[in-house]
Amino acid sequence: MATGPDEEKLVSLSGAPIWVHDEPTPFQAPEGEMCLAEISAHIEQHLGPVETVFHELVSDTVHIDVHIVLPTPERNCVRLVTSGMSDLPMTVPENSSAPRHAELMMTLPPDWRLDQESLNSDEWYWPIRLLKILARLPHKYATWLGVGHTMPNGDPVEPFAPNTRLCGAMIVPPLTSPDAFDSLAIDEEKIIRFYSVLPIYQAEMDLKLRKGADELFERLSSKQIDDLVVLNRPDVAKKRFGFF
């Protein structure tokens, strides 16, 4: 990640930088979403009808909404897609070609509960919370998110919910969506890149720090793991011993 005024740079065993964030920028009320209509139309064109939108009542720096797309005949899953993260540019490294504007998506099983009563429980709400945290992070800490970046859930690290050991997030391409969904051109200067958030295990975060993101990507691919959230999927960083 790019350095900001309150970041400390460390280096992992793979040689990749590790950024330790200190204090976020002070609270600042956003002016309102700039590209809500364009993002909504983009989601509906490529993923399906937006069933509902979770609007923030109080926002800091950027106003983050989460759009809900229910399962469609083409794809039997639930999509959560942010809007508002792209209102401000991310602080990408100097002379980098990395996208400066981004939004995030999570792909959930078709039976994921999104009714109000269920969302009172961490077992069902945590993907929405995670998207909001990650979407705001680049703007609060003057940093950026891109493919291969990983973020632990807290310090010390804790599982996202009692029913899973998943405890970190990795930014990956939107592997299960149409290619045309990947980016949205607002004008000649502003192109929004859409990323997926893949929840990962502690051992997988450790593997990425030791051997790099490519090694983790290869292991996930070998197990045919894409960006669909599976609470108890195999941990690809764990070794298995014995005969098969």
C-alpha positions in Angstrom: 0.0 0.0 0.0 1.0 3.6 -0.4 2.3 5.5 2.6 0.3 8.2 4.3 1.1 10.7 7.0 0.3 8.3 9.8 1.6 5.0 8.4 4.7 3.0 9.4 6.3 0.8 6.7 7.5 -2.7 7.4 8.6 -5.4 5.0 7.2 -9.0 4.9 9.3 -12.1 4.3 8.1 -12.0 0.7 9.6 -8.5 0.3 6.2 -6.8 0.0 5.5 -3.8 2.2 3.4 -4.0 5.3 1.7 -0.7 6.3 0.8 -0.2 9.9 -1.9 2.6 10.3 -1.8 4.8 13.3 -4.4 7.6 13.7 -7.1 8.2 11.0 -7.9 11.6 9.7 -10.4 13.6 11.8 -14.2 13.2 11.2 -15.4 15.1 8.2 -18.9 15.0 6.8 -19.0 14.1 3.1 -20.8 16.3 0.6 -22.8 13.5 -0.8 -22.4 10.7 -3.4 -21.2 11.9 -6.8 -21.7 8.8 -9.0 -24.6 7.0 -7.3 -26.8 6.9 -10.4 -24.0 5.7 -12.7 -22.9 3.0 -10.3 -26.5 1.8 -9.8 -27.0 1.6 -13.5 -23.7 -0.3 -14.0 -24.6 -2.8 -11.3 -28.0 -3.5 -12.8 -26.6 -3.8 -16.3 -24.0 -6.4 -15.4 -25.2 -8.1 -12.2 -28.9 -7.8 -12.0 -31.7 -5.7 -10.4 -30.8 -3.9 -7.2 -33.2 -5.2 -4.7 -32.4 -2.6 -2.0 -29.7 -0.2 -0.9 -28.4 0.1 2.7 -27.9 3.8 3.1 -25.6 5.2 5.8 -27.3 7.5 8.3 -24.0 9.1 9.5 -21.0 9.1 7.2 -17.3 10.0 7.8 -15.3 11.4 4.9 -17.2 9.4 2.2 -20.9 8.3 2.2 -20.8 4.5 1.7 -24.0 2.7 0.5 -24.3 -1.0 -0.1 -26.4 -2.2 -3.0 -28.0 -5.7 -2.7 -28.5 -7.8 -5.8 -30.4 -11.0 -5.2 -29.8 -14.3 -7.1 -30.5 -14.2 -10.8 -31.0 -17.1 -13.4 -27.5 -16.4 -14.6 -25.8 -16.5 -11.2 -27.1 -18.1 -8.1 -25.6 -15.8 -5.5 -26.2 -12.6 -3.6 -24.0 -9.6 -4.5 -23.1 -6.7 -2.2 -21.6 -3.7 -4.0 -20.5 -0.4 -2.5 -21.0 3.1 -3.9 -19.3 6.2 -2.5 -15.8 4.9 -2.1 -14.9 6.2 -5.5 -16.0 9.7 -4.7 -12.5 10.5 -3.6 -9.2 9.3 -5.2 -7.1 6.9 -3.3 -3.5 7.8 -2.5 -1.7 5.4 -4.9 2.1 5.3 -5.1 3.8 8.1 -7.0 4.2 7.3 -10.7 2.0 4.2 -10.3 -0.6 3.1 -12.9 -2.8 1.7 -10.1 -6.5 2.8 -10.3 -7.2 5.8 -8.1 -11.0 5.2 -7.9 -12.5 2.0 -6.7 -15.6 0.3 -5.4 -15.9 -3.1 -3.6 -18.1 -6.2 -4.0 -18.7 -9.4 -2.0 -20.4 -12.5 -3.4 -22.5 -14.4 -0.9 -24.4 -17.8 -1.0 -28.0 -17.5 -2.3 -29.4 -18.3 1.1 -27.6 -15.5 2.9 -30.1 -13.8 5.2 -30.5 -10.0 4.7 -33.8 -9.4 6.6 -33.6 -6.8 9.4 -33.9 -9.3 12.2 -31.0 -11.5 10.8 -28.8 -8.4 10.3 -28.9 -7.8 14.0 -26.6 -10.8 14.3 -22.9 -10.7 13.4 -23.3 -14.1 11.6 -25.2 -12.3 8.8 -24.2 -8.6 9.1 -20.4 -8.9 9.0 -20.0 -8.7 5.2 -21.7 -5.3 5.1 -19.6 -4.0 8.0 -16.5 -5.3 6.3 -17.3 -3.6 3.0 -17.9 -0.3 4.8 -14.7 -0.5 6.7 -12.6 -1.3 3.7 -14.3 1.3 1.5 -13.5 4.0 3.9 -10.0 2.9 4.8 -8.1 4.4 1.9 -9.5 7.9 2.6 -9.1 7.8 6.4 -5.5 6.7 6.2 -4.3 8.3 2.9 -3.5 4.9 1.4 -5.0 2.6 -1.3 -6.4 -0.8 -2.0 -5.5 -3.0 -4.9 -5.4 -6.6 -6.0 -3.4 -8.7 -3.5 -3.7 -6.4 -0.6 -4.8 -8.1 2.7 -6.2 -6.7 5.9 -6.7 -8.5 9.2 -9.9 -8.2 11.2 -8.7 -6.2 14.1 -5.6 -6.3 16.3 -5.5 -8.9 17.7 -7.1 -10.7 14.8 -10.5 -12.2 15.4 -12.9 -14.2 13.2 -15.6 -12.2 11.5 -18.4 -14.1 13.2 -18.8 -17.0 15.7 -19.6 -19.5 12.9 -16.4 -19.1 10.8 -12.6 -19.0 11.3 -12.3 -16.5 8.4 -10.5 -13.5 9.9 -9.0 -11.4 7.1 -9.8 -9.9 3.8 -8.0 -10.1 0.5 -8.6 -7.8 -2.5 -9.1 -9.9 -5.6 -10.5 -9.3 -9.1 -14.3 -9.8 -9.4 -13.8 -13.4 -10.5 -17.5 -14.5 -10.8 -18.9 -11.4 -12.6 -19.0 -10.6 -16.3 -15.8 -9.0 -17.5 -17.6 -5.8 -18.4 -18.4 -5.2 -14.8 -14.7 -4.7 -13.9 -14.6 -1.0 -14.6 -16.9 2.0 -15.2 -15.8 5.1 -17.1 -17.4 8.2 -15.6 -15.5 10.5 -17.9 -12.0 10.7 -19.5 -10.4 11.4 -16.2 -12.4 9.1 -13.8 -12.5 5.4 -14.3 -13.9 3.3 -11.4 -12.4 -0.1 -10.9 -14.5 -2.8 -9.1 -12.7 -5.2 -6.8 -14.0 -8.3 -4.9 -13.3 -8.9 -1.2 -12.4 -12.5 -0.4 -12.4 -13.4 3.3 -9.3 -15.5 4.2 -7.9 -17.4 7.1 -5.0 -16.4 9.4 -2.7 -19.1 7.9 -3.5 -17.7 4.5 -2.6 -14.2 5.5 0.6 -15.5 7.0 1.4 -17.4 3.7 0.9 -14.3 1.7 3.3 -12.4 4.0 5.9 -15.2 3.7 5.7 -16.0 0.0 3.7 -13.2 -1.6 0.2 -12.8 -3.1 0.9 -14.9 -6.2 1.5 -18.0 -4.1 -1.8 -17.5 -2.3 -3.6 -16.9 -5.6 -2.1 -20.1 -7.1 -3.2 -22.2 -4.1 -6.7 -20.7 -4.1 -7.0 -21.3 -7.9 -5.8 -24.9 -7.5 -8.7 -25.6 -5.1 -11.1 -23.8 -7.5 -11.8 -21.1 -4.8 -13.2 -17.9 -6.3 -14.7 -14.9 -4.7 -17.8 -16.6 -3.4 -17.8 -16.5 0.4 -17.8 -20.0 1.8 -17.7 -19.9 5.6 -16.0 -23.2 6.2 -14.0 -23.7 2.9 -10.6 -25.4 3.0 -7.7 -23.4 4.3 -5.3 -23.6 1.4 -2.3 -22.6 3.5 -2.5 -25.7 5.7 -0.4 -28.8 4.9 -2.0 -32.2 4.8 -0.1 -35.3 5.8 -0.8 -38.9 5.2 -2.0 -40.9 2.2 -4.8 -39.9 -0.1 
